[in-house]
Amino acid sequence: MVDLLSTPILVTVILGTVGLAIPAIDAGRRERGLDRNKVYSAIAFAALAVAMGIVIFRVFSGEVLPAVAFGQGVLTDDLFGSFFAVALLIVSLMMTASSWNYWKGKSNPSAYYSLILLSSIGMILIAYSTDLVMLLVAWELMSLPTYALAGFQKRDPVSNEAAIKYFMFGALSSALIVFAIGLVYGMTGSTNIGDTVKAMSNLDQSMLPAGLLAIALFIAGFGFKMGLVPFHMWLPDAYEGSPATIGGLLASGTKKAGFAAALRVIVLGMVALHSDWTLTLAILAVFTMTIGNLGAIMQRSVPRMLAYSSIGQAGYIMIGIALAPYSDQALSGSLFHIINHAVMKSAGFIAVAAVAVTLASYSLEKYRGLGRRMPITAATFSIALLALAGVPPLNGFWSKLVIFGAAINAGSVVPWGPWLALAGVLNSALSLGYYAWIMRKMYMEDAPDMRRIKEPRAMIAVLVFAVVFMVGFGIWHAPLLDFASKAVPDLSSITHAPAGPLHAPAVQLHAPAVQLHAPAVQLH
């Protein structure tokens, strides 16, 4: 049975009702002088804000289950899902508010905001899904609207190309996930994630190759959305060709939903199979961060540079996932970096959107002299880039510190752990090179016209929020880290889980909080 008052259901009802109502309101409108873009942006923002309020209230009131909980339903209102819901709603709120300026004067605003809300529902349901079929439905609900949003500028050939590439690779990822779900159901007789994890932990040796194949297919399917090498080919073209705000939604939203699905299925499944894939994931992390950062250095388009940077950031998150069985801090660091990266990367794309609105270009050369022409945009963009590079005392520094610290601490168990930390540090230094290149253009070079430009107010307000977030949680990171630590699944509960029937009571996995010499903040 599904609890109709649970957090995922309430959020789905609110966002779904508003998302379907906006096109209906637009179809029946009678006012001719009304600025439809501002009205629909305000309605969508209000719906997302209410949904965010519900999630946060449920977390602080203690009404959600701790860490990761697997029940017999298709959705479970647990802290893991709430953590990702907060991160994803922040991204949707930032993109919706920025669209107040970005989508001004463009066609079909009702469809634009409706698709953002519907895609947000899919992202959030992925985080709360405890059934593979529900996960697939949520995955498609997230993906289908973004295919349309990527190609929303129909008269732009680059946007059309981006949408086609995104759709083709998205369809391939969905096919791989369906194949993996079929294999799991054939082996376990269930699609409930908790039941399948317990069943696969007691899998007959003759079925082990099929189980490993299922995990490999899940990694490939989710890897397309996460932007992991070698599943990243579509990502730079899609991010560059999409509207800048939608590029931010893809980089900061759908990518994080991919990690939520991966943590729900892949990590727990690998532990259940007692298979050592950690070295494989570590190699994947190194290739992902290195190829992403090397690709970014060669770009002249800022959205394309941020796209490759997003690939590199996925590599840092993968370090924590690879080291999950060996360090209590590893997954805490990954989740911590996920929510930090959601804000940092959103701020970067919104700054790009602000420049596109005023200067009508994505070229790096247009950023010359931006520090004097658009001082607030340039300053906030610089802070976002420094946070992405992991420069203290910004929030990106602390999440990378937790991940790299976990890799070093894991050296007593796996000898390659410290080398993984070294690869992360070197790649962070490499990324600072092209981030500094953008800042050099903004502050150390002059444009032919150095007159001050009026900056989009809504975008500036969102960027100011992002700066407060990045600096605030850089100075005092304990609350966010504690939130991430409490949402981490306890893998030892799976490793030592006793054998049982497929249709067993709900499994609850509790994770201890991680302390980094900072006062813990009580969520309940």
PLY file of the C-alpha trace (Angstrom):
ply
format ascii 1.0
element vertex 524
property float x
property float y
property float z
element edge 523
property int vertex1
property int vertex2
end_header
0.00 0.00 0.00
1.11 3.54 -0.75
0.78 6.12 2.02
-1.10 8.99 0.40
0.30 11.42 2.97
3.93 10.40 2.50
6.44 12.98 1.29
6.90 11.64 -2.28
3.13 11.42 -2.85
2.47 14.93 -1.54
5.29 16.36 -3.65
4.03 14.49 -6.72
0.47 15.75 -6.23
1.56 19.37 -5.77
4.03 19.52 -8.65
1.88 17.34 -10.93
-1.26 19.41 -10.36
0.51 22.69 -10.99
2.50 21.25 -13.91
-0.70 20.13 -15.66
-2.64 23.23 -14.67
-0.23 25.75 -16.22
-0.87 24.66 -19.86
-4.62 24.48 -19.12
-4.54 28.04 -17.74
-2.58 29.19 -20.77
-5.04 27.57 -23.17
-8.01 29.33 -21.55
-6.40 32.73 -20.92
-8.27 35.87 -21.95
-5.85 38.57 -20.82
-3.79 39.97 -23.68
-1.42 42.33 -21.87
-0.30 39.74 -19.31
3.38 38.77 -19.11
2.81 35.05 -19.24
6.45 34.14 -18.62
6.55 35.95 -15.26
3.20 34.59 -14.16
4.02 30.97 -14.96
7.52 31.31 -13.54
6.03 32.60 -10.27
3.45 29.79 -10.15
6.08 27.10 -10.81
8.46 28.63 -8.27
5.71 28.70 -5.63
4.86 25.03 -6.24
8.51 24.01 -5.93
8.92 26.12 -2.79
5.89 24.44 -1.16
7.28 21.02 -2.09
10.65 21.98 -0.60
8.95 23.16 2.57
7.15 19.83 2.96
10.37 17.82 2.54
12.34 19.95 5.00
9.51 19.98 7.55
9.22 16.18 7.40
12.99 15.83 7.92
13.18 18.15 10.92
10.01 16.76 12.49
11.41 13.23 12.34
8.53 11.86 10.27
10.81 10.17 7.72
12.49 6.80 8.21
16.22 6.92 8.97
18.86 6.41 6.28
17.76 3.87 3.62
14.60 1.88 4.30
13.17 -0.83 2.02
9.50 -1.65 2.50
7.04 -3.69 0.47
5.70 -0.60 -1.28
7.11 1.02 -4.39
8.02 4.25 -2.56
9.53 4.66 0.89
9.64 7.95 2.77
13.20 7.74 4.09
16.03 10.16 4.81
18.01 9.05 1.76
15.18 10.08 -0.57
14.63 13.32 1.36
18.31 14.23 1.02
18.21 13.92 -2.75
14.79 15.59 -2.89
16.24 18.67 -1.16
19.20 18.80 -3.56
17.01 18.34 -6.65
14.38 20.85 -5.56
17.09 23.45 -4.93
18.23 22.99 -8.53
14.69 23.25 -9.92
14.01 26.35 -7.82
17.18 28.05 -9.04
16.46 27.28 -12.70
12.81 28.31 -12.47
13.64 31.63 -10.80
16.39 32.32 -13.36
13.97 31.65 -16.21
12.06 34.77 -15.12
14.70 36.67 -17.10
16.09 33.98 -19.40
12.78 32.96 -20.98
11.46 36.52 -21.35
10.14 37.09 -24.85
10.45 33.43 -25.85
7.57 31.26 -27.01
5.58 28.61 -25.14
6.44 29.54 -21.54
3.58 27.42 -20.20
4.99 24.23 -21.74
8.49 25.18 -20.60
7.60 25.50 -16.91
5.24 22.55 -17.03
7.99 20.29 -18.35
10.40 21.48 -15.63
7.86 20.57 -12.94
7.10 17.17 -14.47
10.80 16.36 -14.80
11.30 17.40 -11.17
8.65 14.85 -10.14
10.57 12.10 -11.92
13.87 13.08 -10.29
12.34 13.11 -6.83
10.52 9.80 -7.29
13.79 8.15 -8.32
15.27 9.11 -4.96
12.30 7.59 -3.05
11.85 4.48 -5.23
12.25 1.08 -3.56
10.99 -0.97 -6.50
12.79 -1.44 -9.81
9.65 -0.95 -11.90
8.82 2.26 -10.05
12.41 3.36 -10.55
12.07 2.80 -14.30
8.78 4.74 -14.44
10.33 7.62 -12.50
13.40 7.48 -14.74
11.27 7.93 -17.85
9.17 10.64 -16.20
12.41 12.51 -15.54
13.90 11.89 -18.98
11.03 12.48 -21.41
10.39 16.14 -20.43
14.11 16.92 -20.59
14.32 15.54 -24.15
11.75 18.17 -25.14
13.39 20.90 -23.05
16.81 20.27 -24.61
15.34 20.97 -28.06
12.91 23.66 -26.97
14.51 26.26 -29.24
13.10 24.61 -32.33
14.60 27.03 -34.86
18.13 26.56 -33.54
19.94 23.70 -35.37
22.38 23.29 -32.46
19.48 22.82 -30.06
17.88 20.26 -32.38
21.15 18.33 -32.62
21.51 18.37 -28.83
17.98 17.03 -28.34
18.47 14.22 -30.88
21.76 13.08 -29.34
20.34 13.30 -25.85
17.26 11.32 -26.86
19.23 8.58 -28.62
21.61 7.98 -25.73
18.78 8.36 -23.21
16.78 5.68 -25.01
19.83 3.41 -25.01
20.31 3.91 -21.25
16.65 3.11 -20.61
16.93 -0.08 -22.70
19.94 -1.23 -20.68
18.10 -0.57 -17.42
15.06 -2.54 -18.63
17.30 -5.47 -19.59
18.98 -5.36 -16.16
15.61 -5.28 -14.37
14.49 -8.30 -16.42
17.58 -10.24 -15.38
17.10 -9.38 -11.71
13.43 -10.37 -11.79
14.27 -13.64 -13.51
16.82 -14.51 -10.81
14.91 -13.36 -7.72
11.22 -13.38 -8.67
10.82 -9.86 -7.29
11.34 -6.27 -8.32
11.41 -4.88 -4.79
14.95 -3.56 -4.27
15.18 -4.70 -0.65
13.96 -8.20 -1.51
16.26 -8.51 -4.53
19.29 -7.37 -2.52
18.66 -10.04 0.11
17.94 -12.69 -2.54
21.07 -11.90 -4.53
23.19 -12.09 -1.37
22.25 -15.80 -1.28
22.38 -16.38 -5.02
23.43 -19.79 -6.30
26.92 -19.84 -7.77
25.58 -20.89 -11.16
23.52 -17.67 -11.30
26.40 -15.40 -10.26
27.45 -14.47 -13.86
23.89 -13.32 -14.60
23.91 -11.27 -11.39
27.19 -9.61 -12.35
25.83 -8.92 -15.84
22.79 -7.22 -14.30
25.04 -4.98 -12.18
27.15 -4.14 -15.25
24.02 -3.19 -17.20
22.82 -0.99 -14.34
26.22 0.75 -14.24
26.06 1.41 -17.98
22.42 2.53 -17.91
22.79 4.89 -14.98
26.28 5.86 -16.18
24.84 7.71 -19.17
22.94 10.09 -16.89
25.81 10.38 -14.41
28.19 11.32 -17.23
30.74 8.60 -16.49
33.43 7.74 -19.02
32.93 6.06 -21.50
29.19 6.87 -21.38
29.73 10.64 -21.61
29.82 11.17 -25.40
26.43 12.89 -25.65
26.86 15.19 -22.68
28.92 18.19 -24.01
26.75 18.57 -27.13
23.52 18.28 -25.15
24.55 20.80 -22.48
25.83 23.29 -25.06
22.82 23.05 -27.37
20.17 23.18 -24.66
18.93 26.50 -23.26
21.43 27.53 -20.56
18.94 27.03 -17.73
18.08 23.56 -19.02
21.78 22.75 -19.33
22.01 23.60 -15.63
19.03 21.37 -14.89
20.68 18.47 -16.71
24.11 19.00 -15.10
22.86 19.64 -11.58
19.54 17.77 -11.50
19.26 14.71 -13.72
22.91 13.82 -13.06
22.21 13.74 -9.30
19.10 11.62 -9.87
21.36 9.17 -11.71
23.59 8.94 -8.63
20.53 8.40 -6.42
19.48 5.46 -8.59
23.03 4.10 -8.64
23.31 4.20 -4.85
19.90 2.53 -4.46
20.70 -0.31 -6.84
24.33 -0.66 -7.90
26.19 -0.21 -4.60
23.77 -2.31 -2.58
23.70 -4.97 -5.30
27.48 -5.24 -5.47
27.71 -5.69 -1.71
24.97 -8.32 -1.83
26.84 -10.30 -4.50
30.05 -10.11 -2.44
31.81 -9.07 -5.63
34.86 -6.81 -5.53
34.10 -4.21 -8.17
35.71 -1.45 -6.17
38.93 -1.38 -8.21
36.89 -1.24 -11.42
34.88 1.70 -10.09
38.10 3.37 -8.92
39.61 3.09 -12.40
36.34 4.42 -13.84
36.54 7.37 -11.42
40.12 8.20 -12.45
39.32 8.05 -16.18
36.15 10.10 -15.68
37.78 12.95 -13.76
40.87 13.02 -15.99
39.12 12.92 -19.36
36.54 15.45 -18.14
39.17 17.95 -17.01
41.40 17.45 -20.06
38.40 17.92 -22.34
37.41 21.14 -20.56
40.84 22.72 -21.12
40.42 22.58 -24.90
36.98 24.25 -25.06
36.17 27.77 -26.23
32.46 27.60 -25.42
31.75 28.20 -21.73
28.70 25.84 -21.51
30.78 23.14 -23.18
33.60 23.77 -20.72
31.17 23.46 -17.82
29.83 20.23 -19.36
33.28 18.63 -19.35
33.82 20.01 -15.85
30.62 18.24 -14.83
32.09 14.97 -16.12
35.17 15.56 -13.98
33.05 16.26 -10.90
31.25 12.93 -11.43
34.66 11.29 -11.11
35.17 12.79 -7.65
31.79 11.49 -6.52
32.66 8.05 -7.88
35.72 7.93 -5.59
33.40 7.79 -2.58
31.22 5.12 -4.21
34.26 2.98 -5.08
35.56 3.17 -1.49
32.16 2.63 0.16
32.96 -0.86 1.57
36.28 0.30 3.05
35.54 3.65 4.70
32.64 5.01 6.74
33.35 8.49 5.37
33.36 7.59 1.67
29.62 7.70 0.91
29.15 10.63 3.31
31.67 12.55 1.23
29.96 11.59 -2.02
26.54 12.70 -0.79
28.06 15.87 0.66
29.66 16.67 -2.71
26.44 15.85 -4.55
24.44 18.57 -2.79
27.36 21.02 -2.96
27.87 20.36 -6.66
24.15 20.83 -7.32
24.40 24.45 -6.15
27.88 25.17 -7.54
27.13 23.91 -11.03
23.68 25.54 -11.06
25.33 28.87 -10.22
27.78 28.38 -13.07
25.09 27.73 -15.67
22.94 30.59 -14.38
25.90 32.96 -14.75
26.29 31.69 -18.31
22.57 32.28 -18.88
22.91 35.85 -17.56
25.72 36.53 -20.03
23.69 34.95 -22.83
20.71 37.19 -22.02
22.78 40.38 -22.10
25.49 39.59 -24.68
23.72 36.89 -26.74
26.78 34.63 -26.84
28.30 31.59 -25.15
31.81 32.22 -26.48
34.64 32.57 -23.98
35.81 35.72 -25.77
32.63 37.51 -24.73
33.73 37.16 -21.11
36.57 39.63 -21.60
36.16 42.56 -19.23
33.07 41.03 -17.64
34.36 41.97 -14.17
33.69 45.64 -15.00
30.73 45.21 -17.34
28.72 42.76 -15.18
30.48 42.87 -11.78
27.95 40.87 -9.74
27.66 38.11 -12.33
31.43 37.91 -12.72
32.05 37.82 -8.96
29.49 35.10 -8.28
30.67 33.08 -11.29
34.24 33.29 -9.99
33.16 32.08 -6.54
31.28 29.16 -8.12
34.34 28.20 -10.18
36.63 28.38 -7.14
34.17 26.24 -5.17
34.13 23.66 -7.99
37.92 23.60 -7.89
37.84 22.96 -4.13
39.45 26.19 -2.96
39.02 26.83 0.81
37.01 28.03 2.60
34.22 27.37 0.09
31.87 24.38 0.41
33.46 22.41 -2.44
36.70 22.23 -0.47
35.10 20.41 2.46
33.26 17.79 0.42
36.41 17.01 -1.57
38.38 16.88 1.69
36.00 14.23 3.08
36.23 12.15 -0.12
40.02 12.38 -0.41
40.42 11.81 3.33
38.33 8.65 3.06
40.56 7.47 0.20
43.70 8.02 2.30
42.19 6.30 5.34
41.22 3.32 3.18
44.92 2.77 2.42
45.16 0.37 5.34
42.62 -1.92 3.61
43.25 -1.33 -0.10
46.70 -0.14 -1.21
45.33 1.90 -4.11
43.20 4.15 -1.88
45.85 6.88 -1.36
46.65 6.81 -5.07
42.99 7.52 -5.78
43.20 10.53 -3.44
46.34 11.72 -5.25
44.55 11.44 -8.62
41.68 13.53 -7.21
44.02 16.22 -5.90
45.94 16.42 -9.18
42.71 16.66 -11.16
41.42 19.41 -8.87
44.62 21.35 -9.57
44.16 20.69 -13.28
40.59 21.99 -13.17
41.77 25.18 -11.49
43.72 25.88 -14.67
40.70 26.34 -16.94
38.60 27.91 -14.18
41.37 30.50 -13.73
41.40 30.99 -17.50
37.76 32.12 -17.40
38.49 34.44 -14.45
41.49 35.86 -16.30
39.23 36.74 -19.23
36.77 38.44 -16.90
39.23 40.48 -14.85
42.52 40.82 -16.74
41.41 41.42 -20.33
39.40 44.24 -21.86
36.53 44.00 -24.29
36.12 46.41 -27.25
33.16 47.94 -25.39
33.68 48.26 -21.63
30.42 50.04 -20.80
28.45 48.73 -17.81
25.58 46.38 -18.70
22.33 46.05 -16.77
22.32 42.63 -15.14
19.15 40.46 -15.02
17.68 40.95 -11.55
16.13 37.53 -11.03
19.34 35.81 -12.05
21.38 38.05 -9.75
19.08 37.15 -6.85
19.61 33.43 -7.51
23.36 33.91 -7.82
23.45 35.78 -4.52
21.64 32.84 -2.89
24.23 30.48 -4.38
27.09 32.59 -3.00
25.51 32.59 0.46
25.19 28.79 0.23
28.74 28.21 -1.00
30.39 30.58 1.46
28.06 29.82 4.37
28.45 26.05 4.19
32.14 26.55 3.54
32.57 28.40 6.81
30.18 26.13 8.74
29.89 22.82 6.95
28.73 20.70 9.92
24.94 20.86 9.32
25.18 19.79 5.68
27.74 17.08 6.39
25.63 15.73 9.24
22.58 15.64 6.96
24.58 13.71 4.34
26.00 11.33 6.95
22.58 10.42 8.32
21.31 9.64 4.81
24.08 7.13 4.02
23.14 3.42 3.88
25.00 1.13 6.26
26.56 -1.46 3.96
27.52 -3.75 6.85
23.81 -4.39 7.43
23.65 -5.97 3.98
26.89 -7.88 4.23
25.82 -9.59 7.42
22.12 -9.86 6.62
20.74 -13.32 7.33
19.15 -15.34 4.59
15.40 -15.01 4.41
12.39 -15.28 2.15
11.96 -12.89 -0.72
8.87 -11.33 0.77
10.35 -10.40 4.13
9.50 -7.45 6.36
10.95 -4.07 5.57
14.72 -3.79 5.87
16.03 -0.63 7.52
19.65 0.35 7.08
20.92 2.87 9.60
24.08 4.85 9.08
26.16 6.41 11.84
26.91 10.10 11.63
30.42 11.12 10.55
32.22 13.63 12.74
34.87 15.95 11.30
35.73 17.73 14.54
32.66 19.92 14.20
29.57 20.07 16.37
26.82 17.78 15.12
23.47 19.27 14.27
20.43 17.29 15.28
17.94 16.87 12.46
15.18 15.47 14.68
0 1
1 2
2 3
3 4
4 5
5 6
6 7
7 8
8 9
9 10
10 11
11 12
12 13
13 14
14 15
15 16
16 17
17 18
18 19
19 20
20 21
21 22
22 23
23 24
24 25
25 26
26 27
27 28
28 29
29 30
30 31
31 32
32 33
33 34
34 35
35 36
36 37
37 38
38 39
39 40
40 41
41 42
42 43
43 44
44 45
45 46
46 47
47 48
48 49
49 50
50 51
51 52
52 53
53 54
54 55
55 56
56 57
57 58
58 59
59 60
60 61
61 62
62 63
63 64
64 65
65 66
66 67
67 68
68 69
69 70
70 71
71 72
72 73
73 74
74 75
75 76
76 77
77 78
78 79
79 80
80 81
81 82
82 83
83 84
84 85
85 86
86 87
87 88
88 89
89 90
90 91
91 92
92 93
93 94
94 95
95 96
96 97
97 98
98 99
99 100
100 101
101 102
102 103
103 104
104 105
105 106
106 107
107 108
108 109
109 110
110 111
111 112
112 113
113 114
114 115
115 116
116 117
117 118
118 119
119 120
120 121
121 122
122 123
123 124
124 125
125 126
126 127
127 128
128 129
129 130
130 131
131 132
132 133
133 134
134 135
135 136
136 137
137 138
138 139
139 140
140 141
141 142
142 143
143 144
144 145
145 146
146 147
147 148
148 149
149 150
150 151
151 152
152 153
153 154
154 155
155 156
156 157
157 158
158 159
159 160
160 161
161 162
162 163
163 164
164 165
165 166
166 167
167 168
168 169
169 170
170 171
171 172
172 173
173 174
174 175
175 176
176 177
177 178
178 179
179 180
180 181
181 182
182 183
183 184
184 185
185 186
186 187
187 188
188 189
189 190
190 191
191 192
192 193
193 194
194 195
195 196
196 197
197 198
198 199
199 200
200 201
201 202
202 203
203 204
204 205
205 206
206 207
207 208
208 209
209 210
210 211
211 212
212 213
213 214
214 215
215 216
216 217
217 218
218 219
219 220
220 221
221 222
222 223
223 224
224 225
225 226
226 227
227 228
228 229
229 230
230 231
231 232
232 233
233 234
234 235
235 236
236 237
237 238
238 239
239 240
240 241
241 242
242 243
243 244
244 245
245 246
246 247
247 248
248 249
249 250
250 251
251 252
252 253
253 254
254 255
255 256
256 257
257 258
258 259
259 260
260 261
261 262
262 263
263 264
264 265
265 266
266 267
267 268
268 269
269 270
270 271
271 272
272 273
273 274
274 275
275 276
276 277
277 278
278 279
279 280
280 281
281 282
282 283
283 284
284 285
285 286
286 287
287 288
288 289
289 290
290 291
291 292
292 293
293 294
294 295
295 296
296 297
297 298
298 299
299 300
300 301
301 302
302 303
303 304
304 305
305 306
306 307
307 308
308 309
309 310
310 311
311 312
312 313
313 314
314 315
315 316
316 317
317 318
318 319
319 320
320 321
321 322
322 323
323 324
324 325
325 326
326 327
327 328
328 329
329 330
330 331
331 332
332 333
333 334
334 335
335 336
336 337
337 338
338 339
339 340
340 341
341 342
342 343
343 344
344 345
345 346
346 347
347 348
348 349
349 350
350 351
351 352
352 353
353 354
354 355
355 356
356 357
357 358
358 359
359 360
360 361
361 362
362 363
363 364
364 365
365 366
366 367
367 368
368 369
369 370
370 371
371 372
372 373
373 374
374 375
375 376
376 377
377 378
378 379
379 380
380 381
381 382
382 383
383 384
384 385
385 386
386 387
387 388
388 389
389 390
390 391
391 392
392 393
393 394
394 395
395 396
396 397
397 398
398 399
399 400
400 401
401 402
402 403
403 404
404 405
405 406
406 407
407 408
408 409
409 410
410 411
411 412
412 413
413 414
414 415
415 416
416 417
417 418
418 419
419 420
420 421
421 422
422 423
423 424
424 425
425 426
426 427
427 428
428 429
429 430
430 431
431 432
432 433
433 434
434 435
435 436
436 437
437 438
438 439
439 440
440 441
441 442
442 443
443 444
444 445
445 446
446 447
447 448
448 449
449 450
450 451
451 452
452 453
453 454
454 455
455 456
456 457
457 458
458 459
459 460
460 461
461 462
462 463
463 464
464 465
465 466
466 467
467 468
468 469
469 470
470 471
471 472
472 473
473 474
474 475
475 476
476 477
477 478
478 479
479 480
480 481
481 482
482 483
483 484
484 485
485 486
486 487
487 488
488 489
489 490
490 491
491 492
492 493
493 494
494 495
495 496
496 497
497 498
498 499
499 500
500 501
501 502
502 503
503 504
504 505
505 506
506 507
507 508
508 509
509 510
510 511
511 512
512 513
513 514
514 515
515 516
516 517
517 518
518 519
519 520
520 521
521 522
522 523
